[in-house]
Amino acid sequence: MTIQEIYKLAIEQGIKNDFRPKSEIDRMLKKKKEKFDKLPEKKKQLFDKEDLQNPYSDTRILWDNNSMAEIKKIVVGIDIGPAEIMLADKLGGIDLVISHHPNGISLAGLHEVMHLQADILAQAGIPISAAEGLLRNRIDEVNRTISPINHNRTVDVARILNMPLASMHTITDNMVARYLNSLIQKKKPLFISDLIDILMDIPEYQEAEKVKAGPRIFSGNLNKHCGKVIIDMTGGTEGSTEIYERLSHAGVSTIVGMHLSEKHREKANKAHINTVIAGHMSSDSIGMNLFLDQVLKQSKNKIEIVPLGGFISYRR
């Protein structure tokens, strides 16, 4: 496979595992194209044209020295910085580095994928108008927070060392969210203890538990009923702290997430919502593994994966 083929597969898998219907994503891309066509020529030249075919602004090829080159060996990390790029260069024979967490333009555009959260909240029972209203301020906040970051620091190192680099963020978050949602819907846990048992059957969470980073209950306890469970593992980053009361009114009793800030935990606890935090690096690793399984399948297992940067490698 080439870098472009891996990137194309990433977009396909992201859309396939998105909680939104494909028809809705297609309509969204069509509207972007209509807006682009109306732009003055000067603005068209500055426009990120990948937005016209890729609905995930945090998933991009960041540096590519030869898009047609055959990929045989990939370094994969949850977090990739200058040190990991230099290590990949020192290892030798590395054709591509894939970071889960975004860098460069994919980090600068992280806030743009947060609109996905409104659709997930709507599916949980919150009116879409309320969901969009709750998220609006948080999206603006994330945009302002990301704005001063040195986005291209890692990309510059990749460019100087001529090391191909890509970020695969929301597409793999979609995959782990879909995977866990299907598993929990199938198993139908009655109590939080049952839910924890389901998570602990997953190899990535077992490996995380060995280093004291396994699934944890942030609000609620083992003996509480799960009730209606939703998965909160995609859509860029944490949403609004105001969603929990609304979710409670919509009948949601338990949220399974990757991570949770203290402000969010307090709001969830006040709304009597159980929060089970499965783990950040481990949950991200599940999504990356699900995607890499597709890469290896298409390449007929001719690609070698080198895990680092917090990535727990496991083949299904």
C-alpha positions, -999 to 999 in steps of 0.1 A, spaced: 0 0 0 10 36 -5 5 65 18 -23 78 -3 -40 44 -2 -37 43 36 -51 78 39 -80 69 16 -87 38 37 -87 59 69 -114 83 55 -135 53 43 -132 36 77 -140 69 96 -172 73 75 -182 36 78 -179 38 116 -194 73 121 -225 75 142 -240 98 115 -256 83 84 -233 84 53 -260 104 35 -257 131 61 -219 132 57 -222 134 19 -246 163 23 -222 181 46 -193 177 21 -216 189 -7 -224 221 12 -186 227 18 -181 223 -20 -209 248 -27 -193 273 -3 -159 268 -18 -172 274 -53 -185 308 -42 -152 319 -27 -130 346 -45 -100 331 -63 -76 344 -36 -94 326 -8 -97 295 -29 -59 294 -31 -56 294 7 -85 269 13 -77 234 27 -90 214 -2 -88 182 17 -120 195 35 -139 188 3 -134 151 4 -124 144 40 -150 152 68 -124 148 95 -101 179 98 -79 162 124 -69 133 100 -43 143 75 -11 134 57 12 160 73 44 154 53 48 131 23 80 127 3 66 102 -22 29 94 -21 34 66 -46 61 48 -26 53 13 -13 49 12 25 67 -17 42 73 -5 78 53 20 99 60 35 133 27 41 151 23 61 183 -6 76 202 15 107 207 43 116 182 66 145 188 101 155 175 118 128 197 97 100 181 104 113 146 141 114 153 139 78 168 121 66 137 149 81 116 175 65 137 158 31 135 161 32 97 139 16 71 108 34 83 85 44 55 58 62 75 51 75 110 14 76 121 4 96 151 -31 92 166 -32 126 183 -31 154 157 -1 175 147 2 204 123 -29 213 103 -48 184 119 -42 199 153 -51 234 142 -84 220 128 -93 198 158 -122 220 170 -139 215 136 -147 178 142 -165 187 175 -197 192 157 -200 154 155 -207 155 192 -240 173 186 -253 144 165 -242 119 191 -261 139 218 -291 141 196 -291 103 192 -290 100 230 -322 120 232 -312 156 234 -329 179 208 -303 188 181 -309 225 187 -300 222 223 -270 200 216 -256 225 191 -263 253 216 -245 235 244 -215 228 222 -211 262 206 -192 279 234 -170 248 240 -160 246 204 -150 283 204 -131 277 236 -111 248 221 -104 268 191 -89 297 212 -70 272 233 -54 255 203 -47 288 185 -13 297 201 2 262 200 33 256 179 13 233 155 40 226 130 69 218 154 68 180 148 59 184 111 90 205 107 112 178 121 95 152 98 101 176 68 138 181 76 144 144 81 122 136 51 101 113 72 65 108 60 40 117 87 3 114 91 -23 119 119 -53 96 123 -75 110 150 -114 111 147 -114 82 122 -100 58 148 -120 73 176 -151 65 155 -139 29 152 -133 24 190 -166 41 198 -185 19 173 -167 -12 186 -175 -6 222 -210 4 215 -217 -28 196 -201 -49 223 -220 -33 252 -253 -34 233 -247 -71 227 -236 -79 263 -263 -57 280 -245 -53 314 -269 -49 343 -246 -34 369 -215 -13 366 -195 -43 378 -207 -62 347 -196 -33 325 -162 -32 340 -159 -70 334 -168 -65 298 -140 -39 294 -115 -60 312 -120 -88 287 -104 -65 261 -66 -70 256 -57 -33 255 -74 -26 288 -58 -57 303 -24 -43 293 -33 -9 307 -43 -24 340 -9 -39 343 6 -4 345 -22 9 367 -40 27 339 -70 3 334 -107 12 335 -119 33 365 -152 45 379 -151 82 382 -187 86 394 -211 59 406 -200 25 420 -198 -12 411 -233 -19 425 -252 7 406 -274 -2 376 -260 7 342 -293 17 327 -290 34 293 -253 34 284 -237 58 258 -201 58 245 -183 91 246 -151 85 227 -152 106 195 -157 142 184 -122 157 190 -121 164 227 -143 169 258 -175 187 251 -196 211 273 -198 205 310 -235 214 307 -245 182 289 -249 159 319 -282 173 332 -296 171 297 -284 135 293 -300 125 326 -333 140 315 -330 120 282 -327 88 302 -290 82 301 -276 66 332 -240 57 323 -213 72 301 -182 52 290 -154 75 281 -117 78 275 -109 106 300 -128 131 321 -118 164 336 -127 171 372 -152 198 362 -170 172 340 -169 146 367 -185 170 392 -213 178 368 -219 141 359 -220 132 396 -244 160 403 -267 147 375 -264 112 390 -248 98 359 -223 70 362 -190 76 344 -167 47 336 -134 59 322 -120 31 302 -86 47 298 -71 72 273 -40 55 257 -57 21 258 -89 33 242 -70 52 215 -49 20 210 -81 0 203 -92 24 176 -57 24 161 -55 -14 162 -89 -17 145 -77 6 117 -43 -11 114 -60 -45 111 -77 -31 79 -44 -18 66 -27 -51 72 -56 -70 56 -54 -49 25 -16 -51 23 -19 -89 28 2 -86 60 32 -72 41 35 -42 64 55 -42 97 42 -21 126 66 -6 152 46 6 183 58 35 204 44 67 219 19 50 242 5 27 215 -5 -8 227 -3 -30 197 -27 -59 193 -41 -78 163 -77 -91 161 
